[in-house]
Amino acid sequence: MKLTSQSIQDNQPIAGEFAFCIPNEKSHVCLGSNKSPELSWSGAPAGTQSFAVFCVDPDVPSVGDNVNMEDRVVAADLPRVDFYHWVLVDLPAQTSSLKAGQFSTEVTPCGKAGPGAPLGARQGINDYTAWFANDPDMRGDYYGYDGPCPPWNDLRVHRYVFTVYALDVAKLDLAGKFNGADALKALKGHVLAEASITGTYTLNAALR
């Protein structure tokens, strides 16, 4: 199975139009276009009944004490954790591509609606849900795609891994509000094939 994208080149920087935040000289960052990227795949094995698409950043700081703090940095060697930016399941078996902007065209304060999604699919909540939980202007359930916004003082360039899974079931055993960990658990034992591409992104002026 092979995954390609007209929006993201493997192991290359992601364009700002697909990011939640973009650089800003006065305030470090500002909101980006937050478009979901174009993705296309081929070579799904016989027996595929649906697809799932995930985007995960494995480079998120495990400790947030220094995140986006003036006169501090997030050390490159700080242990990192996964942050899910997109959890999309139950894409019909005949699907072989997603259009740019099909699942997101802007930043939506308090999150986009879900779990219903285009093409009859379902989307889980991404990890901005927890990130903004204590922000009265932004908190809510963030369904679907929300792009990169790594700390602007992070000394590590972040990776964004987009993975398409070919599954042997038409619908995953998920109900109500679900997240990336829930979806990964549900697809265990049902994956026939998978393919990934990785984009990079940084808001740190010293690393761009």
Secondary structure by P-SEA (a helix, b strand, c coil): cbbbbcccccccccccccccbbbbcccccccccbbbbbbbbccccccccbbbbbbbbcccccccccccccccccccccbbbbbbcbbbccccccccccccccccccccccccccccccccbbbccccccccccccccccccccccccccccccccbbbbbbbbbbbcccccccccccccaaaaaaaaccccccccbbbbbbbcccccc
